[in-house]
Amino acid sequence: MRRSVYDDDQAAFRDSVREFLRREVIPHVGEHAEQHGFGREMWLAAGKQGLLGLEVPEQYGGSAAGDYRFNAVLTEELAAVNLALASSLSIHFDVCAGYLTSLTTPEQQARWLPGLASGEQIAAIAMTEPSGGSDLAALRTSAVPEGSGWRLNGSKTFITNGYSADLVIVAARTTPGAGARGISLFAVEAGTEGFSKGRRLDKVGMPEADTAELVFEDVLVPAENLIGELDRGFKHMMVNLPRERVGAAVSNLAHARAILDETLVYVKDRQAFGQAIGSFQHNKFLLADLVTRAEVTQAYVDQCVVAHAAGELTAVDAAKAKWFTADVQGQILDACLQLHGGYGYMNEYRVARAWKDARVTRIWAGSNEIMKEIIGRDLGF
Ligand SMILES: Cc1cc2nc3c(=O)[nH]c(=O)nc-3n(C[C@H](O)[C@H](O)[C@H](O)COP(=O)(O)OP(=O)(O)OC[C@H]3O[C@@H](n4cnc5c(N)ncnc54)[C@H](O)[C@@H]3O)c2cc1C
């Protein structure tokens, strides 16, 4: 089905992103997997291409596109290359940029946004802790007032871009015993005394992604690094998480569709019993099912993109898009792997790597169970 969500400007932008990826990223995917990260050069090249400043005002080196559809186009194209690329860059140009542009003072913007747009400062956001990620209100990292600043102690885990990050948005408890009402957000810069990074975590999939533990031991954070309002960090996260979830939905589906397209080519070519694999009725019906599932889901995701661009996307609709696309992605990739037979289980085949990569999308950015919790609560339960 023809999609109507994007106009000529976004189509031209998509072409430029594809060209950038062909030139600067795709030739290096093997290296990215080996080094568990994308390397500074890629970040700087993406910054130079204007991909990291979609949210950043022009005065700070960005393009402030002012239309979420550009973010969605970029996320789709990154996810079509691989999921790690989409997650690492989206956390930076979309998620962190969202916090750093909407909650910051002009002085903070002048300090952080130019590096964000140029790729000189890689950003990460650290909410999850070893003791739990779903129950954010129970987080334990503490920030105690000291002099004009804050003394930060605690640890975070599973942080995307964590190892390479120059600037980390950290959620910490500022009022003990106050639950969700006692959490604040801080920017912690790499190199600050007491802030250390653990190893790059060894994951089931996405070897290209840098995912790390972060440790804060008596880190002195200056008062001017508080992001947003004191004790309102939980509220700030709840306002910003739908952005992360619609981005996840865009990425989940684009990733699955890229592999489905490749599989359609494969099953036309691969023969068994003297005919193309895809032409057996079982497989033909399966492919019809997958293509329908992808297109119908796309219609919902596109509506979410439009709603988010208009500032109207609800947290509940973002939760629906996030869990449903993660499930659809899992169904599509599992079937695509099966259709590749033994080759589908070989790491040299993209479908095998994509299948492993995709398992995480039902867990991160709020697990599918937590998404259903949000939807269920909205239903009055
Ligand atoms: C590769 C990767 C990258 C990530 N990147 C980041 C990042 O950049 N920043 C960040 O802050 N975090 C990040 N995360 C963390 C991620 O958001 C958490 O893993 C996720 O929120 C789940 O938290 P948890 O792992 O502590 O699981 P838990 O909270 O311990 O949950 C375990 C299981 O219990 C289920 N569960 C929990 N509560 C309920 C409930 N009320 N009802 C039903 N089931 C429930 C969960 O759905 C899950 O299945 C990342 C994770 C991964 C794997």
The ligand as an SDF file (V2000), in Angstrom:
LIG
                    3D

 53 58  0  0  0  0  0  0  0  0999 V2000
   20.5230   -3.8140   24.6950 C   0  0  0  0  0  0  0  0  0  0  0  0
   19.8260   -2.9730   25.7280 C   0  0  0  0  0  0  0  0  0  0  0  0
   19.9470   -1.5820   25.6560 C   0  0  0  0  0  0  0  0  0  0  0  0
   19.3380   -0.7920   26.6300 C   0  0  0  0  0  0  0  0  0  0  0  0
   19.5380    0.5780   26.6120 N   0  0  0  0  0  0  0  0  0  0  0  0
   19.1270    1.3100   27.6900 C   0  0  0  0  0  0  0  0  0  0  0  0
   19.4780    2.6980   27.7930 C   0  0  0  0  0  0  0  0  0  0  0  0
   20.1070    3.2700   26.9030 O   0  0  0  0  0  0  0  0  0  0  0  0
   19.1040    3.3630   28.9150 N   0  0  0  0  0  0  0  0  0  0  0  0
   18.3960    2.7710   29.9320 C   0  0  0  0  0  0  0  0  0  0  0  0
   18.1000    3.4340   30.9230 O   0  0  0  0  0  0  0  0  0  0  0  0
   18.0410    1.4570   29.8590 N   0  0  0  0  0  0  0  0  0  0  0  0
   18.3970    0.7270   28.7550 C   0  0  0  0  0  0  0  0  0  0  0  0
   18.0700   -0.6030   28.6910 N   0  0  0  0  0  0  0  0  0  0  0  0
   17.3420   -1.2050   29.8040 C   0  0  0  0  0  0  0  0  0  0  0  0
   15.9140   -1.6210   29.4850 C   0  0  0  0  0  0  0  0  0  0  0  0
   15.0990   -0.4960   29.3130 O   0  0  0  0  0  0  0  0  0  0  0  0
   15.4640   -2.5440   30.6350 C   0  0  0  0  0  0  0  0  0  0  0  0
   16.1620   -3.7660   30.4710 O   0  0  0  0  0  0  0  0  0  0  0  0
   13.9780   -2.7700   30.6450 C   0  0  0  0  0  0  0  0  0  0  0  0
   13.2880   -1.5940   31.0010 O   0  0  0  0  0  0  0  0  0  0  0  0
   13.5790   -3.8830   31.6400 C   0  0  0  0  0  0  0  0  0  0  0  0
   14.1700   -3.6700   32.9000 O   0  0  0  0  0  0  0  0  0  0  0  0
   14.9790   -4.8770   33.5970 P   0  0  0  0  0  0  0  0  0  0  0  0
   15.9380   -5.4020   32.5970 O   0  0  0  0  0  0  0  0  0  0  0  0
   15.4990   -4.4050   34.8920 O   0  0  0  0  0  0  0  0  0  0  0  0
   13.8900   -6.0030   33.8400 O   0  0  0  0  0  0  0  0  0  0  0  0
   12.9300   -6.1280   35.1150 P   0  0  0  0  0  0  0  0  0  0  0  0
   12.3540   -4.8120   35.4290 O   0  0  0  0  0  0  0  0  0  0  0  0
   13.6610   -6.8720   36.1760 O   0  0  0  0  0  0  0  0  0  0  0  0
   11.7840   -7.0570   34.5150 O   0  0  0  0  0  0  0  0  0  0  0  0
   11.9830   -8.4730   34.3200 C   0  0  0  0  0  0  0  0  0  0  0  0
   10.7200   -9.0450   33.6660 C   0  0  0  0  0  0  0  0  0  0  0  0
    9.6030   -8.8040   34.5180 O   0  0  0  0  0  0  0  0  0  0  0  0
    8.5980   -8.1680   33.7750 C   0  0  0  0  0  0  0  0  0  0  0  0
    7.8360   -7.2420   34.6320 N   0  0  0  0  0  0  0  0  0  0  0  0
    8.3130   -6.2370   35.4110 C   0  0  0  0  0  0  0  0  0  0  0  0
    7.2920   -5.5810   35.9930 N   0  0  0  0  0  0  0  0  0  0  0  0
    6.1550   -6.1770   35.5610 C   0  0  0  0  0  0  0  0  0  0  0  0
    4.7710   -5.9560   35.7850 C   0  0  0  0  0  0  0  0  0  0  0  0
    4.3340   -4.9520   36.5550 N   0  0  0  0  0  0  0  0  0  0  0  0
    3.8720   -6.7780   35.1910 N   0  0  0  0  0  0  0  0  0  0  0  0
    4.2890   -7.7930   34.3790 C   0  0  0  0  0  0  0  0  0  0  0  0
    5.5830   -8.0370   34.1250 N   0  0  0  0  0  0  0  0  0  0  0  0
    6.5040   -7.2440   34.6990 C   0  0  0  0  0  0  0  0  0  0  0  0
    9.3040   -7.4130   32.6800 C   0  0  0  0  0  0  0  0  0  0  0  0
    8.4250   -7.1510   31.6090 O   0  0  0  0  0  0  0  0  0  0  0  0
   10.3910   -8.3860   32.3250 C   0  0  0  0  0  0  0  0  0  0  0  0
    9.8760   -9.3420   31.4340 O   0  0  0  0  0  0  0  0  0  0  0  0
   18.5920   -1.4040   27.6780 C   0  0  0  0  0  0  0  0  0  0  0  0
   18.4420   -2.7960   27.7120 C   0  0  0  0  0  0  0  0  0  0  0  0
   19.0620   -3.5810   26.7610 C   0  0  0  0  0  0  0  0  0  0  0  0
   18.9100   -5.0720   26.8630 C   0  0  0  0  0  0  0  0  0  0  0  0
  1  2  1  0
  2  3  1  0
  2 52  2  0
  3  4  2  0
  4  5  1  0
  4 50  1  0
  5  6  2  0
  6  7  1  0
  6 13  1  0
  7  8  2  0
  7  9  1  0
  9 10  1  0
 10 11  2  0
 10 12  1  0
 12 13  2  0
 13 14  1  0
 14 15  1  0
 14 50  1  0
 15 16  1  0
 16 17  1  0
 16 18  1  0
 18 19  1  0
 18 20  1  0
 20 21  1  0
 20 22  1  0
 22 23  1  0
 23 24  1  0
 24 25  2  0
 24 26  1  0
 24 27  1  0
 27 28  1  0
 28 29  2  0
 28 30  1  0
 28 31  1  0
 31 32  1  0
 32 33  1  0
 33 34  1  0
 33 48  1  0
 34 35  1  0
 35 36  1  0
 35 46  1  0
 36 37  1  0
 36 45  1  0
 37 38  2  0
 38 39  1  0
 39 40  1  0
 39 45  2  0
 40 41  1  0
 40 42  2  0
 42 43  1  0
 43 44  2  0
 44 45  1  0
 46 47  1  0
 46 48  1  0
 48 49  1  0
 50 51  2  0
 51 52  1  0
 52 53  1  0
M  END
$$$$
